[in-house]
């Protein structure tokens, strides 16, 4: 019997003598004892894991939900403690390995190494959950609306799992982590190729964050990627833009550093939204204002004071220089286009939705084949798109309707029906 025991490499503990008294041979009794011990360890591990999960979900999580602080609620939502509870079975297997197979060092070593690898991976998973909790807490702060840390969180996760992978590998191979890290230097070119986007994304993300170039909620335009909308997510490798047609465009983070893009945040922060639009006036309708038209224009309250002041200045100039009023070219006179520009200025000055403390211009641009452009360059007080478009439309509706009162015509290319009417009229002549 003793020779058989030595052959198996096992020695009797407590249970084996009892089994031998029941008629089992010594080797069989010792093997049965080891199987029984292993089964007990497995059962205890399962029970401990179940008890821990039950205590965490039914006790700790309920306590967390009743506290005033919020970070413990995040721990419950992310299942951080549940992940950590998975360490218990591994610790039990690690501690019981010498008892289950004390005479087989290779088996004890294998069980302890696998248990250590399990502990490392569970720890990495727990740290991953803690990083998610930190990100969730940050998202509730005011700074989250301006600066996203999601790319940094993702980078930290990559680092955690990279370290965990190296530790797990060195644990299995029974090697020093420093030796594995030194060996990775030879694979740096491969790693640079594999993690190219991540590395570029991290460097670009640092630049974007440091210079405050893009934030979640910013309206950006990047025609190269057909992006025109709000930034909804910033990750380690990409930025998601929800376009105005509700489609999603994904842009590499490094593209925002290497290429140009337009960020409308300045407009949002300024409190105004630019209106820049022109009305083309037919040059043939521009003329001097005579006395009859002057009296007609005085009907308009907005420009009555302007007309009186300008007329006094013109009369004083013409009298001082002895200019005959019948000389329509040499003297100073008002034009209907100039009066109209003043009317537009006064109209916009009185408009409640136009910012007076920002750029305010009503200017005449260079005449061209489409007439004389009268451009309005102002800022609306309401930045919301539908209201902004409504303000802009109301202004030009009014001006287009008012232009004939100044004996002016809007330039418009002839339509097909007009050309057809002209052709028909020529046929009758």
Number of C-alpha atoms within 10 A of each C-alpha: 9 9 9 13 16 12 10 13 13 17 16 15 12 9 15 22 17 13 17 15 11 10 10 15 15 20 23 15 21 24 17 16 21 21 14 14 17 18 13 12 18 15 13 15 19 14 13 17 18 14 13 18 19 13 13 18 16 11 11 15 19 13 13 17 15 11 11 9 10 14 15 19 19 22 19 19 14 18 19 21 20 19 18 19 20 21 19 16 22 21 16 17 23 20 15 18 21 17 14 20 21 16 15 14 12 11 15 20 16 14 20 23 19 17 21 21 21 18 22 20 19 19 19 22 19 21 19 21 22 18 18 20 22 14 18 17 14 16 16 11 10 9 11 17 14 15 18 23 19 21 23 16 18 19 18 15 19 14 13 17 18 13 16 20 16 15 22 21 16 18 18 15 10 11 12 13 16 12 10 14 12 10 11 13 11 10 10 11 11 12 12 13 11 11 12 13 17 24 17 18 24 21 15 21 29 16 15 19 16 10 9 12 16 21 22 18 16 20 23 21 19 18 11 11 12 14 23 22 24 22 22 15 17 23 21 25 22 21 22 20 28 20 18 11 8 10 11 18 17 17 19 20 25 23 18 20 16 9 9 12 16 12 19 15 15 12 14 14 9 12 14 22 23 20 18 13 13 17 18 20 21 18 19 10 15 17 15 16 19 14 9 8 14 19 13 12 19 15 10 12 11 17 20 15 12 16 18 13 11 13 16 12 13 16 15 13 14 17 12 9 9 10 16 11 14 8 9 12 10 11 17 18 19 16 15 23 23 16 18 21 18 18 22 21 19 15 15 20 15 11 14 10 17 22 20 16 9 16 10 18 15 18 15 17 13 9 14 10 9 14 19 21 21 21 18 23 15 22 26 23 20 17 17 13 10 9 14 19 14 11 19 18 12 10 15 15 11 12 16 12 9 15 17 12 14 21 15 19 18 18 18 11 8 9 9 9 9 11 11 12 12 11 11 11 10 9 8 6 5
